[in-house]
Amino acid sequence: MEHVRVVITGIGAITPVGLNTTDTWAALLAGQTGIGDLTLFDGSRIGCAVAAEATGFEVAAVVDRRDARRMDRCSVLAVAAAREAWANAGAPNLPPDRVGVVLGTAVGGLATMTEQALLLAERPDRLSPHFIQNMLVDTPTSYIATDLGIRGPNFAVVSACATGAHSIGVAAEMVRRGEADAILAGGAEAGLSELLMGGFAVMRALGSPRPGEGPASASRPFDATRNGFVLGEGAVLLVLEREVDALARGASIIAELVGYGASNDAHHITAPHPDGIGVMEMMRSAIERAGLKPDAIGYVNAHGTSTPLNDAAETAAIRAVFGEHAGSLAVSSTKSMTGHLMGAAGALETAVCALAVRDGIVPPTINLRDRDPACDLDYVTEGARAIAGLTYALSNSMGLGGHNGCTLVRRYG
């Protein structure tokens, strides 16, 4: 069977560090944080005042007044990112039934669901007729299809914080098999609500700043003082298509997607396997499917959530998979700047890897000052690092329920 190469021709990104791809990438390379004081609601009741908001994002700039009232923020973020990704890819003139959307979100229209649940308790006669369609996890894919006028395969992938990676992996295989000529794939999340953050707070999963420091220090992956993740919001979509089609239409190719791996820890509903067994298997699968050896990889964008168990387990898994090469491997966690975008995290971090191999430079891990002895890799703490000849980059995602997903990209050209 002929090998079909799948390439990335467009990226759209709404993130806590930038409201488009160019600004997001520049901010990450500059080590700028999007983590700050929570402003979307009063977090005093749940004891959380830190978040990574998509500051400056205006719903009214994306949709009209009527849709702004009825659409969940998650869907609006997704539509905005999809428009940028499609334009960035050159708005390909393809048959509408040959273009698809595979986009996931961990919690979907949570703001809509919460609002309507409160309304039900007080005024059941005031429930919105738009409630059901705007709380569903797959609703953002429908809005994107309607907005861009595309009628190809369209569905959601849901696997907690591995959602974005799995969406891209599944979409790439569909393109490879010829089920669509192009697919917008990625993730979206707008979970900055009192309900979700309150739930994470009682789990003691949310991070807090270092004593005497501001909110920007709350996410500190691999640091000995780390105590939890910072919840973020945003949406990232990639345009995936066959190389031959992209070249035929003169598209600018950002990177090639060469590998995808998925696994489950089968260990615990919230805690990762302490030895990172599932993560090892996931990375090995992606590398083997790409026909590579581990020492070909030059950069790993770690899941790196800033939680005590996750960072240590992921480090152990990277050590096991890469062996001696782990010592010379550049690793960083951009969640130190963006917080954790849950269902959109894997999509953002795949985009980071694609831009890294394109430009030959990787973003840093910020806030890492007191190294945990169990986290002993090269986490790129000195600022963005140029890497001559960077060809392959791997993005790791790990989700509640033991869900693991990773993507592997190659420099194009």
N, C-alpha and C positions, 0 to 999 in steps of 0.2 A: 504493500500500500504506500502510495506517495506521501512523503512527509509534507504537511501543510504548516507553514510558518504563520503565526498570529502576531500581529504588531499593534502597538498603541499609537494612535494618531491624534488623539485629543484628550485633554484633561480639563475638568471643571472642578473648582474647589471653593467652598465657603467654609472657613475654619476660624478658630479663635485667634489666629495670627494674621489672617488676611481674608478679604472678601473676593478674591480671585486667585488663580493659580500663580501668577507672577508675583503678587505680593506675599502669598503664603510661602513660596520657595525662598524669596529674598529674606523674609523674617526668620525662617528656620536657619538659614546659613549665617545670619547675623546673631543667632542665639537669643532672639527676642521672645519673650513669653506672652502668651495670651491669657494667662491665669491671673485673676484678680478678685476683687470683692464681688460677691454675688449681688446683682442688682435686679434680676428678673422677678424676684419675690423676696419677702422677708424671711431669712433663714433662722431667725432666733428661736423659733419653736422647736426646730429639729437640731439645733446646735451646730449648724453648718453655715459658714459665711463666705466660702471660697468656691469659685467655679471658673470654668473656661468658656466664656460666652463668645458668641460671634458678634462682638461689639460693632455697632454701626449697621448691622444688617436691617434693612427696612422692608418689611413685607409689602408695603404699598408700592415699593419700587419694582416689584416683581409681578404682582397680580393686581387686578382692579379692585375697587372698594367692595363689591359684592363678594368676590372670591376671598378677599382678605378676611371677611367676617366668618366665612364658613369653613375655610381650609385650615387644617392643623399646620402648625409651624414646620413640622417635619416635612410635609409635602411641599411647602413653599421653598424650603431650603433645597430639596431635591430638584425641583423645577429650575431654580436658579443655577445650580451646578450643571444640570443637563444642558441648559442653553449654552453655557460657556464651553462645555466639552464638545458639543456638536459644532459650534462656531469655530473652536480651536482646531477641529478636524477638517475644516473647510466646508462644512455643511454639505456633505456628499449628496449628489443627485442620484439617489438609489430608489428603487421601487419601494413604496411604503411598507409592503408586506414582507420585505426582506430585511427590515431593520427592527431590532428588538430591544427590550429593556429587561435586565436582570438586576434588581436592586433590593437590598435587604435593610432591615432596621430591627434592632433588638426589641424595642418596645412600641414601635408604631406611633399612632396618634394619642400618646399618653395625656397630653394637655387637654385634648378634647374629651377623653374618657373621664378624667378627673373632674373637669368642669361639669359634665353632664351628670355624674354620680352625685355631686353636691346639689345640683339642681333637682334631681329626683327626690332627695331627702326633704327639700324645702318646698319646691313648686313643681310637682310631676307634670302639671299641665303645660309647663314651659319647655319641656324637652324639645331639642332641635330635630327637625326632620332630616338634617344633614349629619346627625350624630353617628349613625352606624358606618356610613361610607368613609367618614373621616377618622375613625378610630382603627380601622383595619390595617394590618401590617403591609398589605399589598397596595394600598391606595396610592402611595407616591408613584408607583410604576404606571398606574392608570393616568394620573395627571400628566406625567411626562409624555406618554403616548399621545394624549389629546393635544397637549401644547405643541408638540413637534409634528403631529400628523403621521405617526408611524404605527403600523398595524402588525408587526411581526411578533415573535414569541415574547411574552410579557408576563413575568411572575416575580414573586419575592422569595428570597432565601433567608431563613432565620436560624441562626446558631449562636445566639448571644454575641459575645465580643469577637467571634471568628466570622461573623456574618459577611463583612466586606470582602475578606479574602476568599471565602467560599463562593460568593457571588461572581467574583472575577474569574475564579478557576472554572466554575460551571459554564460561564458565558464563553470563555476561551475554547473549551471543548466543543461547544455548540457551533461556534464559528469554524473550528477545525473540521467538523463533520459536515459542514455545508448547510446547517439548519437555518442560517441567516448570513447575510453578507456583512452586516455590521451589528454590533450590540453595544449599547450603553450599559456599563456594568459598574457596580460599586455599592455604596451605602449612604444612609442618611440617619440622623438622630437628633431629636429635640427633647431630650429627657430631663432638662433642668426644671423639674417640678418638685413641689414639696413632698409629694407622695413617693416618688422614686428616690430622691435624695434622703428622705426620712428613712426609707427602708434600708438603704445602704449605711446610713448613720447607725442604726441599731445593730447592724452586722459588724460595726466597727471597721468598715472597709474604706472609709473616706479619710484622706490625709489632711493633716493640719500643718500650719507653718512651723518652722523652727522657732523655739522660744525667742522672743525679742525681735523676730523678723516678720516681714510682711507676707501677704498671700502668695506672692510669686515663688516663695520657697516651699510651698506645700507639696509639690510633686518633685521628688528627688530620687529617681530610680537608682538602684544599686548602692545607695548611701546607707551607712550603718544606722542612721537615725530615721530612715523612711518609716512611715506609719500608715500608708494608704494612698489610694489614687485620688485624683481630682476629676470630677465629672465634667465633660465638655459637650459641645453641640456643633453640628455642622453637616455637610454633605460633600461627597467626592464621587465623581463618575469618570470612568475612562471609556474612550471609544476604541473598541477592539474590532479588527478586521483582518482578512487574509493579506499577507504581504503582497501577493501578486495583484490583488485588487487595488491596494493602496498605491503601488507603483504605477499602475495603469492610469490612475486619475491624477498622478503627480502630487500625491499627499506628502506632507512632511512627517516622517516617522520619528517618534520620540524614543522608543525602545521596543525590543521584542520580548514577548512573554513566552518563556521557554519551559517553565515547570510549575507544577501545582501539587501540593500535598495536603492530605486531610487525615485526621485520626481522632481517637478519643482516649482519654486517660483511663477510663473505666475504673476510677479510684474513689472520687468523692464529688458530691454535687457542687461544692464551692471551692474546695482546695485542690491545687494542682498536685499531681503525683510528685513526691519529694525528689525522686531521681529524674523526673522529666521524661519518663519512658515514652509517653504518647508524643511529646514534642520531638524527641529523637526520631521516632518513626516517621513523623510528618516531614521533617527536614530531609531525611534520607530518601523518602519517596519523591519529593520534588527534585532533588539533585539527580537521582537515578533516572527519572522520567525525562530529564533534560539531557541525559547521556553524558553526565559530567562526573568528575571526581571532586570530593570536598575541597581540595586545595585550589580549585578554580575560582571559588567564591572570594571576592575581595571585601565585601561589606555585608553586614547583617543589620537591618533595622529591627531591633528587638521589640518584643511586645512590651517589656519593661514598664510595668504599671506603677511601680513605686510601692508595691505591697511586699511585705517581708517574705512570704512563701513563694510568690510568683517569680521574683527576680532571682532568687537563689536556685529554684528549680530550672529556670530557663538557662541560667549560666551553666549548670551541671549538664544540661542537654547539649548545649553548644560545645562544651569541652568533649563530651562523648562522641559527637558526630565528627568534629573537625580534628580531633587528636592534637598532634603537634602544631598543626596549622592554626589552631585556635589562638595561639600566642601572638600571631602576626595578623590576625583578622581584625579589621576595624568594626566596632560594634557601637551603636548609639541608640538611645531611646528619645524619639522626638516628643513622646508624651511628657517629658520634662518641661516642654514649652506649650504643647497644645492641650494637655490633659487627656483624658480618655474619652474618645468619641464613640465608644461602644460599637454599635453596628456599622458605623462609618470608619472606625479606626483602621481596619485592614485595608480599606480602599485608599485612605489617605497615605498610609505607609507604603503601599505598593506604588502610588504616585511618587512618593519621595524617592523610592529606589529607582524608578524610571528616570527621574530628573537627575539623580546622582550619577548614574552611568552615562547619561547624555552629556553632562557637564564635567565629569571627572572630579567631583567634589562631594563630600558627605557632611551632613549637619552634625552638630555636637550634642552631647548630653550636658545639660546645664544643672546646676545645684548639687553636683556630686563633689563633696569636699571630704567627707569622712568615710573612706572606703570600707565596705563590709568585707571581711576576709573571705567570705563565701562567694563573693562577686569579684573575681580576679582577672577579668578580661580587659582589653583596651577599649574603653568606652568613649573615646574621643572627647576628652574634657577640656581641651585647650582652645576650642573654637572650631569652626568649619575646617576640614582638612582636605586639601587637594591630594588625589591619589592618581598618579600617572598610570595609565594603562588599566584603569578600573573597567572591567568587562562584565562581571556578574555580581548581582546584588540580590539578597534574599530578605523577604519580609515575613516576620513571625506574628501570628495572632493566636491567642489562647482565651477561651471563653468559659463562663460558668457552665457546669455540666460536663466539664472535661473536653469540650469541643476545641479542636486545634485545626488551624489552616495556615498554609504559607504559600507565597507566590515567589517565583524566581524570574528575574528579568536579565536581559543581555543588552549591552551597548549595541546600537545598530550602526552598520556601516563599516 
